[in-house]
């Protein structure tokens, strides 16, 4: 009898993802409104979110703002949807707020 089990990673994201490169400054806000700033690397994007690599762990549900002067990424806000260890860093999935037309 084989008792060795293998974990399968299942990607439940419904929309297609496109690779992104570059960096941005991320502002993460805790439940008390305290602000933490850190530089992040962009990894991918979809219709409703962004993936990035972050040097610090960020709890799910944390509000964020991304700033990337000089790039095609506009000021972006939303909520952290997931945060998983990836080597010495963390892979963070962001659910972005919808932008209103001017």
N, C-alpha and C positions, 0 to 999 in steps of 0.2 A: 504494500500500500504506500503510495506517495503522499507524504505529509507536507511536502514543499509547496507553498502557495506563491503565486505571482500576482502582484497588484497591477491592474490595468488602469492607465490614466484615460479617462473618458472626457472628451471635450464636448461640453454641453452647450457651448455658445452657438447660437442660431445663425448669426450673420458672419459673412466672410471677413477675414482679417487681411490687412495689407501691411507689409513691413514698413517701419519708420526708422529713421536714423536721426541722430542729433541729441542735444541735451536741453534741459529746461530747468528752471528753478521751481520747486514745489513748496507750497505753503500748506501744511497740514494743521487742522484745528481740532483740539481735543474737546471733550464734552463741556469743559469749563470755558472754552473759547481761547485757551492758550495756543499760541502759534509756534510751530517748529518749521524752520526752513532747511531744505536740503537740495543739492543738485541731483537730478535723476537723468537716466538715459532712456530715450524713447525706444520702444521695441516694435509696437504694431498699433494699428487702429482699425476700428470697424465703424459702422454707422452710428452706434450708440456708446462707444467707449474707446479707451486707450489702454495699451499695455506698456509698462515701463519696468526698468530695473532700478532698484532703490537700495542705498547702503544701510537703511534702517527699516525695522519692522514697523508696519503701520496697521493698527487694528481695523478690521472690517467695520464699515459704517462711518468712518472718519471723513469729515468734509475736507475738500482740498481746493486749491487754486493753483493753476500752472501758468507760469510766465516764461515766454521764450522770445525775447527781443531779437529781431533780425532773422526770424525764421518764418516759415509758412504756417506755423501753429499759432492760432489766435489765442487770446486769454481764454482759458478753459476752467470751468468749475464743475463740481459734482461730488460723488461719494465713492470711497474705496469699496469695491465689490469683493475683492479677494486679495490675500497676501500670503505667498508661499515661499519658503526658503529655496534658494537656488545658489548652491555653493556658499560663498561668504556674503552674498547679497540676497535680496528678496525680489521676487517677481510679483508685481502689483497690478491688479486689474482695476481700472477706474470706470465707473458708470458716469458718463458726462451729462450735465444738465443740457436741455435743448436750448438752442439760441433762438431768440425772437428776431424776426425780420424788422428792419428799421422802418 
